Structures are given as C-alpha cells and as structure tokens.
Amino acid sequence: MLKLGAKVALITGGGSGIGRAISELFAAEGAQVHILDLNPAGAAETKAAIESAGGQCEVHICNVAVQEEVLTVVAKIGRVDILVNNAGIAHVGNLENCSVEDFDRVFQVNVKGAYNALFAVVPVMKTNGGGAILNLASIAAVVGITDRFAYSMSKGAIYAMNLSVARDYMADNIRCNSISPARVHTPFVDGFINKNYPGKEAEMFEKLSKSQPIGRMGKPEEIAKLALFLCSDDAAFITGNDYPIDGGFIKLNN
Ligand SMILES: NC(=O)c1ccc[n+]([C@@H]2O[C@H](COP(=O)([O-])OP(=O)(O)OC[C@H]3O[C@@H](n4cnc5c(N)ncnc54)[C@H](O)[C@@H]3O)[C@@H](O)[C@H]2O)c1
C-alpha cells in the first residue's frame, strides 16, 4: 500500500539535494508531486527521474521569495495535501561579515519564502479539510555554530514559525512539523565549501563530515525517509515538533 496515494505534494526547492530526494520518494509513494524551484535544469532532472520511475511530477519555475509568484502557482495547482518548505540558501560569516545585502538575501529566501508558501497553501488546506506541512529548519536553529549568523537567524525563524502554524491550524486538521538536519551532502554544502574555502575543499569536507559524531554527513535519502514519515498518516498524532536528524550533532558532541 502506497503511503501517499492520491495526495498532492508541493515541494519547494525540489530541483536539488534534499528537496529532490523528498520529491522522488514522495512520488514513489504515490504522491502527485509539484516542484517549485528557481532552477529549470535541476527541476527538469528531478521530474525526469520521477517519471522514469513511473511517478507523477509537475515543475513550476518560481521564486519563493516573491509572494505573487507563489500565490499564482498554488492557485493553478488547486489542491495541496502536503507542503514541504525546503528551498533555502546558505551564508557563511559572523555578524560583522554579514552585509545588509547578505542578510536580506538569506531572509528573503529562507524566511519569507517559507512564509509565502504557508500563506498560499494553508487556506487551500483549510478548504480541503486539512493537510501536513514540513519545514526544513536546521541544527543551526538551536546550536551556536561558528560563522552562521544569517543562516542561523533564518532557521531560528523557521523553528518558531513551525510552532505558530502548528498551534493556529490544529483545529483545521493541519499538522505542521520541522526537520533539523546537521550536514547533509548536497550541492548546497559543496557550493558553500567551494565558495568560502577555496584551495581547502577536501580539508573542509573532512572537517564538516567529522563534526557529526557519527563521522559522516547525512544523505538526502535519509532526510527524505523522515520527511515521508512525518507527512504520511503514520504520523497522524505528531504536530508542532522539530526532529533533529543529525548523526548525534546536538546531543553527543562532547
Ligand atoms: N545540506 C545541508 O547540510 C542542510 C542542513 C540543514 C538544513 N538544510 C536545509 O535543507 C534545505 C535544502 O538544502 P539542500 O542542501 O538540499 O540545498 P540545495 O542547494 O542542494 O537545493 C536547494 C534548492 O532550492 C532552490 N532554491 C533556492 N532558492 C530558491 C528560491 N528563491 N525559489 C525557489 N527555489 C529556490 C535551488 O534552486 C535548489 O534546487 C535548505 O532549506 C537548507 O537550509 C540543509
């Protein structure tokens, strides 16, 4: 029996990394997947992988930071049973290395993008009798990490937004949870290593792998399995929670 049969799932940032793994697994479990992504090439690759495995996927090229774009896409889709707020960008630097442009860029995508998707989708879920929402937070929301000022700020906002939405829409049969991964090996991680540590890529990769007590980074597929559980009816009794998936990062780093 498919875990998401007949469900419509909207996944932001489904064109790469964690969002791609979630899109592929949700489609394999019967969901009609709608990807909202800025990157047409990445989104097309995810769609091709889903369709070649027999699943259903539509791509909507959309900047989640722009409310009008998100509202237009959601109106076109019409019904949404599952929302995964996954699109996000990185920034490496402390407070003094964070310009107002850096701050605004991270805020626009990571915080306002999630708000825009929630703002568009929650009324649709209310009308349809409920739904499941999953927000991608991060261990950076709850642990002080060196040089992650803007990024941590944005993920702390997700952590709080998750609680607010879970509380306000419980009576509408909408469940809302978040996942907080430690490092997961995706283009997001490769991108910020290449950009911020030129010439030291292998050393940084090793260092970031070892910062999880388990000794490696997570795999996107591992995040997708937790996402599937939380968005499926198996998790019907779970709302308003955050789930670290972190190789021991939060509790075993001593
Ligand atoms: N990789 C990690 O180590 C890690 C750890 C904790 C949390 N996260 C979070 O997980 C999420 C996914 O991370 P990932 O590593 O898979 O990233 P990724 O860079 O591999 O993929 C992000 C996707 O989001 C899309 N995107 C970016 N800005 C967008 C916008 N404005 N509108 C629409 N789409 C946009 C990109 O085109 C890309 O397809 C992010 O929210 C990230 O903060 C990642």
The ligand as a Tripos MOL2 file, in Angstrom:
@<TRIPOS>MOLECULE
LIG
   44    48     1     0     0
SMALL
NO_CHARGES

@<TRIPOS>ATOM
      1 N1         22.5600   20.3270    3.1570 N.am      1 LIG1
      2 C1         22.6390   20.5410    4.4490 C.2       1 LIG1
      3 O1         23.6530   20.2660    5.0950 O.2       1 LIG1
      4 C2         21.4690   21.1160    5.1890 C.ar      1 LIG1
      5 C3         21.4660   21.0390    6.6120 C.ar      1 LIG1
      6 C4         20.3860   21.5720    7.3080 C.ar      1 LIG1
      7 C5         19.3290   22.1630    6.6360 C.ar      1 LIG1
      8 N2         19.3700   22.2140    5.2670 N.ar      1 LIG1
      9 C6         18.2690   22.8670    4.5980 C.3       1 LIG1
     10 O2         17.6630   21.9560    3.6970 O.3       1 LIG1
     11 C7         17.1320   22.6770    2.5850 C.3       1 LIG1
     12 C8         17.6410   22.0820    1.2870 C.3       1 LIG1
     13 O3         19.0520   22.1130    1.2960 O.3       1 LIG1
     14 P1         19.9100   21.3780    0.1580 P.3       1 LIG1
     15 O4         21.2100   21.0820    0.8100 O.co2     1 LIG1
     16 O5         19.1540   20.2870   -0.4780 O.co2     1 LIG1
     17 O6         20.1120   22.6110   -0.8680 O.3       1 LIG1
     18 P2         20.4040   22.6480   -2.4660 P.3       1 LIG1
     19 O7         21.1660   23.9120   -2.6940 O.co2     1 LIG1
     20 O8         21.0080   21.3700   -2.9160 O.co2     1 LIG1
     21 O9         18.9520   22.7920   -3.0800 O.3       1 LIG1
     22 C9         18.1650   23.9350   -2.8250 C.3       1 LIG1
     23 C10        17.1410   24.0730   -3.9270 C.3       1 LIG1
     24 O10        16.3590   25.2520   -3.6360 O.3       1 LIG1
     25 C11        16.2170   26.0100   -4.8340 C.3       1 LIG1
     26 N3         16.0460   27.4160   -4.4860 N.ar      1 LIG1
     27 C12        16.9400   28.2650   -3.9240 C.ar      1 LIG1
     28 N4         16.4270   29.4920   -3.8300 N.ar      1 LIG1
     29 C13        15.1640   29.4220   -4.3270 C.ar      1 LIG1
     30 C14        14.1220   30.3750   -4.4950 C.ar      1 LIG1
     31 N5         14.2880   31.6650   -4.1390 N.pl3     1 LIG1
     32 N6         12.9540   29.9690   -5.0410 N.ar      1 LIG1
     33 C15        12.7820   28.6730   -5.4190 C.ar      1 LIG1
     34 N7         13.7420   27.7380   -5.3020 N.ar      1 LIG1
     35 C16        14.9140   28.1160   -4.7570 C.ar      1 LIG1
     36 C17        17.5280   25.7740   -5.5860 C.3       1 LIG1
     37 O11        17.3830   26.0910   -6.9790 O.3       1 LIG1
     38 C18        17.7690   24.3010   -5.3130 C.3       1 LIG1
     39 O12        17.1270   23.4860   -6.2840 O.3       1 LIG1
     40 C19        17.5250   24.1450    2.8010 C.3       1 LIG1
     41 O13        16.4440   24.8350    3.3970 O.3       1 LIG1
     42 C20        18.6840   24.0510    3.7540 C.3       1 LIG1
     43 O14        18.8350   25.2240    4.5150 O.3       1 LIG1
     44 C21        20.3990   21.7060    4.5300 C.ar      1 LIG1
@<TRIPOS>BOND
     1     1     2 1
     2     2     3 2
     3     2     4 1
     4     4     5 ar
     5     4    44 ar
     6     5     6 ar
     7     6     7 ar
     8     7     8 ar
     9     8     9 1
    10     8    44 ar
    11     9    10 1
    12     9    42 1
    13    10    11 1
    14    11    12 1
    15    11    40 1
    16    12    13 1
    17    13    14 1
    18    14    15 2
    19    14    16 1
    20    14    17 1
    21    17    18 1
    22    18    19 2
    23    18    20 1
    24    18    21 1
    25    21    22 1
    26    22    23 1
    27    23    24 1
    28    23    38 1
    29    24    25 1
    30    25    26 1
    31    25    36 1
    32    26    27 ar
    33    26    35 ar
    34    27    28 ar
    35    28    29 ar
    36    29    30 ar
    37    29    35 ar
    38    30    31 1
    39    30    32 ar
    40    32    33 ar
    41    33    34 ar
    42    34    35 ar
    43    36    37 1
    44    36    38 1
    45    38    39 1
    46    40    41 1
    47    40    42 1
    48    42    43 1
@<TRIPOS>SUBSTRUCTURE
     1 LIG1         1 GROUP 0 **** ****
